Amino acid sequence: MASLLRLGYRALSIAHAMGPSFNPVAVEAVMCRCSKFSSVAGKELLEGSPLLRNNQALFSALRHLASKSSGRAGTARSYESDSDSDSDSDSDSEGERGTSQFWRRKMYTIHALMDINNDGVVSWDDFRIIADKFVNLGHLTKKQQEDFHTALKNVWEEQWGAEDPYNLITMEQYVTNMTHVINDRSLKKKAHLFLPYLFKAVDKDKSGSISVAEFKLFFECLGLSEEEAIKSFNAIDTNGDGLLSLKEFVRTGREFFRTEDDKKPSKHFWGPLFR
């Protein structure tokens, strides 16, 4: 039932970011029962409540996540233990994380990268278009392509709910949600399981490591320049061997989201920070 309780808090943060359409009565009703109902009973409650249906963002998130509260078996799990095997000392210090302006600036950077059409919001279509850019490089097997799309779909649904064209994520909503994610140990481990697929998509020669030339492909898919790719690669290639292994890539990409230390090279992973 702990996952359902986390679900309630996550939906609360999403609903709160909605401003005028926020329905505190609906949230309170869910929070009071979130730790008590099973996924089946929870689904019945959600489907049968006009109060929740009227609060679309809250309802969508709760409806989807309650039905999946027993956990999700995904092919990306094979990467989870490896990507979390390194020390989390940068992200497990006492106190709430995600409070610094530097960290918020990093989250603004990610939102801006995902906002393909620059309309100020991120949709599932934006998410999918980015995924297709990596797939279209042609370096993933069919199985890897399927697993990659599944991993991204799971991330979206875990954090935002339905793949609805009207489910639009503003920059502040994204920051609010990511603050919750990095303060929840379970969500934090799942949030970046797509990173290995980004690596494999640009590992053109399938050597198990990527060069600066291959890193340029990564930035190309993100809509960033070759010059920016070179600068970022040189910054995060901390051992100076001219290569990034899968482990280095995943660790650095994950650290970008977790640390508030502005001296960490990982701040360069996703390109120039939002201004």
C-alpha positions as CSV (number, residue, x, y, z in Angstrom):
1,M,0.0,0.0,0.0
2,A,3.0,2.3,0.3
3,S,3.0,2.8,-3.5
4,L,-0.6,4.0,-3.3
5,L,0.3,6.5,-0.6
6,R,3.1,7.8,-2.8
7,L,0.6,7.9,-5.6
8,G,-1.6,10.2,-3.6
9,Y,1.2,12.6,-2.8
10,R,2.4,12.6,-6.4
11,A,-1.2,13.4,-7.6
12,L,-1.4,16.1,-5.0
13,S,1.7,17.8,-6.4
14,I,0.4,17.6,-9.9
15,A,-3.0,18.9,-8.9
16,H,-1.6,21.7,-6.8
17,A,0.4,22.9,-9.9
18,M,-2.9,23.2,-11.8
19,G,-3.8,26.4,-9.9
20,P,-7.4,27.5,-10.2
21,S,-8.6,24.0,-11.2
22,F,-7.1,22.4,-8.1
23,N,-9.7,20.5,-6.1
24,P,-8.6,20.2,-2.5
25,V,-11.7,18.2,-1.5
26,A,-10.9,15.5,-4.0
27,V,-7.3,15.4,-2.9
28,E,-8.2,15.1,0.7
29,A,-10.7,12.3,0.0
30,V,-8.0,10.3,-1.9
31,M,-5.3,10.9,0.7
32,C,-7.6,9.6,3.5
33,R,-8.1,6.4,1.7
34,C,-4.9,6.0,-0.3
35,S,-3.2,3.8,2.3
36,K,-6.2,1.5,2.8
37,F,-7.6,0.4,-0.6
38,S,-6.3,-2.4,-2.8
39,S,-5.6,-1.7,-6.4
40,V,-9.0,-3.3,-7.4
41,A,-10.9,-1.3,-4.8
42,G,-8.9,1.8,-5.6
43,K,-9.8,1.5,-9.3
44,E,-13.5,1.1,-8.4
45,L,-13.3,4.2,-6.2
46,L,-11.6,6.3,-8.9
47,E,-13.9,5.2,-11.7
48,G,-17.0,5.8,-9.7
49,S,-16.1,9.3,-8.3
50,P,-17.5,12.3,-10.3
51,L,-15.4,14.5,-7.9
52,L,-12.2,12.9,-9.1
53,R,-13.3,12.7,-12.8
54,N,-13.9,16.5,-12.7
55,N,-10.3,17.1,-11.7
56,Q,-8.8,15.6,-14.8
57,A,-5.0,15.7,-14.0
58,L,-5.6,14.2,-10.6
59,F,-8.0,11.6,-11.9
60,S,-5.8,10.5,-14.7
61,A,-2.7,10.1,-12.5
62,L,-4.6,8.2,-9.8
63,R,-6.6,6.0,-12.2
64,H,-3.5,4.8,-14.1
65,L,-1.2,4.4,-11.1
66,A,-3.7,2.7,-8.9
67,S,-4.2,0.0,-11.5
68,K,-0.4,-0.6,-11.6
69,S,0.2,-0.4,-7.9
70,S,1.4,-4.0,-7.6
71,G,4.5,-3.1,-9.6
72,R,5.6,-3.2,-13.2
73,A,7.8,-5.9,-14.7
74,G,9.9,-4.1,-17.4
75,T,12.8,-5.1,-19.5
76,A,14.6,-2.0,-18.3
77,R,14.9,-3.5,-14.9
78,S,18.0,-5.3,-15.9
79,Y,19.8,-2.0,-15.8
80,E,18.3,-0.8,-12.5
81,S,20.7,-2.6,-10.2
82,D,23.8,-1.5,-12.2
83,S,22.7,2.1,-12.4
84,D,22.1,2.3,-8.7
85,S,25.1,0.3,-7.6
86,D,27.3,3.4,-7.2
87,S,27.1,5.6,-4.1
88,D,24.1,7.8,-3.8
89,S,25.9,10.0,-1.2
90,D,25.2,13.1,-3.4
91,S,21.5,12.4,-3.2
92,D,20.9,10.7,0.1
93,S,22.0,13.5,2.4
94,E,19.5,14.5,5.1
95,G,16.9,17.1,4.3
96,E,14.7,17.7,1.3
97,R,16.4,17.7,-2.1
98,G,15.5,19.9,-5.1
99,T,15.5,23.2,-3.2
100,S,18.3,25.1,-4.8
101,Q,18.0,27.5,-7.7
102,F,20.8,25.6,-9.4
103,W,18.9,22.4,-9.3
104,R,15.7,24.1,-10.6
105,R,17.7,25.5,-13.5
106,K,18.8,22.0,-14.4
107,M,15.1,20.8,-14.5
108,Y,14.2,23.9,-16.6
109,T,16.9,22.7,-19.0
110,I,15.3,19.2,-19.3
111,H,11.8,20.7,-19.8
112,A,13.1,23.0,-22.5
113,L,14.8,20.0,-24.3
114,M,11.6,18.0,-24.3
115,D,9.4,21.0,-25.4
116,I,10.0,20.2,-29.1
117,N,7.7,22.9,-30.5
118,N,8.6,25.5,-28.0
119,D,5.0,26.1,-26.8
120,G,5.9,26.1,-23.1
121,V,4.4,22.7,-22.3
122,V,5.6,19.1,-22.8
123,S,3.2,16.5,-24.1
124,W,3.4,12.8,-24.7
125,D,3.9,13.6,-28.4
126,D,7.0,15.6,-27.5
127,F,8.3,12.6,-25.5
128,R,7.6,10.2,-28.3
129,I,9.2,12.4,-31.0
130,I,12.4,12.5,-29.0
131,A,12.3,8.7,-28.7
132,D,11.8,8.3,-32.4
133,K,14.9,10.4,-33.1
134,F,17.0,8.0,-31.2
135,V,15.3,4.9,-32.7
136,N,15.7,6.3,-36.2
137,L,19.5,6.4,-35.9
138,G,19.1,2.7,-36.6
139,H,21.5,1.3,-34.0
140,L,18.9,-0.4,-31.7
141,T,17.7,-3.9,-32.4
142,K,13.9,-4.3,-32.8
143,K,13.7,-5.7,-29.3
144,Q,15.7,-2.8,-27.9
145,Q,13.4,-0.4,-29.7
146,E,10.4,-2.0,-28.1
147,D,12.0,-2.0,-24.7
148,F,13.1,1.7,-25.1
149,H,9.6,2.8,-25.9
150,T,8.2,0.8,-23.0
151,A,10.7,2.4,-20.6
152,L,9.8,5.9,-21.8
153,K,6.1,5.1,-21.6
154,N,6.5,3.8,-18.1
155,V,8.3,7.0,-17.0
156,W,5.6,9.2,-18.5
157,E,2.8,7.2,-17.0
158,E,4.5,6.9,-13.6
159,Q,4.9,10.7,-13.4
160,W,2.2,12.2,-15.5
161,G,-0.6,9.6,-16.0
162,A,-2.5,9.2,-19.2
163,E,-1.0,9.6,-22.7
164,D,-3.6,12.2,-23.4
165,P,-3.2,15.1,-25.9
166,Y,-4.6,17.4,-23.3
167,N,-2.2,16.2,-20.6
168,L,0.3,19.1,-21.0
169,I,3.1,19.6,-18.5
170,T,4.3,23.2,-17.8
171,M,7.8,24.0,-16.7
172,E,6.7,24.5,-13.1
173,Q,4.7,21.3,-13.0
174,Y,7.8,19.5,-14.2
175,V,9.9,21.0,-11.5
176,T,7.3,20.2,-8.8
177,N,7.1,16.6,-10.0
178,M,10.8,16.0,-10.2
179,T,11.2,17.4,-6.7
180,H,8.9,14.7,-5.5
181,V,10.7,12.0,-7.6
182,I,14.2,12.7,-6.2
183,N,12.8,12.7,-2.6
184,D,11.1,9.3,-3.1
185,R,13.6,6.4,-3.1
186,S,11.5,4.1,-5.2
187,L,10.6,6.6,-7.8
188,K,14.2,7.9,-7.9
189,K,15.5,4.5,-8.9
190,K,12.9,4.1,-11.7
191,A,13.0,7.5,-13.2
192,H,16.1,7.1,-15.3
193,L,15.8,3.6,-16.6
194,F,15.7,4.9,-20.2
195,L,19.3,6.1,-20.1
196,P,20.9,2.8,-21.2
197,Y,18.8,2.9,-24.3
198,L,20.0,6.4,-25.2
199,F,23.5,5.0,-24.9
200,K,22.9,2.0,-27.0
201,A,21.1,4.1,-29.6
202,V,24.2,6.2,-30.2
203,D,26.8,3.4,-29.7
204,K,27.1,3.1,-33.5
205,D,29.9,0.5,-33.5
206,K,28.4,-1.4,-30.6
207,S,31.7,-1.3,-28.8
208,G,30.2,-0.8,-25.3
209,S,31.6,2.7,-25.1
210,I,30.9,5.9,-27.0
211,S,33.4,8.4,-28.5
212,V,32.9,12.1,-28.9
213,A,31.6,11.5,-32.5
214,E,28.9,9.2,-31.1
215,F,28.1,11.7,-28.3
216,K,27.4,14.2,-31.1
217,L,24.6,11.9,-32.2
218,F,23.2,12.1,-28.7
219,F,23.1,15.8,-28.9
220,E,21.8,15.8,-32.4
221,C,18.7,13.9,-31.2
222,L,18.3,16.5,-28.5
223,G,18.4,19.3,-31.0
224,L,21.8,20.6,-29.8
225,S,24.9,21.5,-31.8
226,E,28.1,19.6,-32.4
227,E,30.1,22.3,-30.7
228,E,27.9,21.9,-27.6
229,A,28.4,18.2,-27.7
230,I,32.2,18.5,-27.8
231,K,32.2,20.9,-24.8
232,S,29.9,18.6,-22.8
233,F,31.8,15.4,-23.7
234,N,35.1,16.9,-22.6
235,A,33.6,18.0,-19.3
236,I,32.0,14.7,-18.4
237,D,34.9,12.5,-19.6
238,T,36.6,12.9,-16.3
239,N,39.3,10.3,-16.8
240,G,40.2,11.8,-20.1
241,D,40.3,8.6,-22.1
242,G,38.1,9.9,-24.9
243,L,35.4,7.4,-24.2
244,L,32.3,7.0,-22.1
245,S,31.3,3.5,-20.9
246,L,27.7,2.6,-20.4
247,K,28.2,2.8,-16.6
248,E,29.8,6.3,-16.9
249,F,27.0,7.5,-19.2
250,V,24.2,6.2,-16.9
251,R,25.8,7.4,-13.7
252,T,26.5,10.9,-15.1
253,G,23.0,11.3,-16.6
254,R,21.4,10.1,-13.4
255,E,23.6,12.4,-11.2
256,F,22.4,15.4,-13.3
257,F,18.9,14.9,-11.7
258,R,20.0,14.0,-8.2
259,T,22.8,16.4,-7.2
260,E,22.6,20.0,-6.2
261,D,26.4,20.4,-6.3
262,D,27.1,22.9,-9.1
263,K,30.7,21.7,-9.2
264,K,29.8,18.3,-10.5
265,P,30.7,17.7,-14.2
266,S,27.2,16.1,-14.7
267,K,25.7,19.5,-15.0
268,H,27.0,19.4,-18.6
269,F,25.4,16.1,-19.5
270,W,22.3,17.5,-21.2
271,G,24.0,20.6,-22.8
272,P,24.0,24.2,-21.8
273,L,21.9,25.0,-18.8
274,F,18.6,27.0,-19.2
275,R,19.0,30.7,-18.9
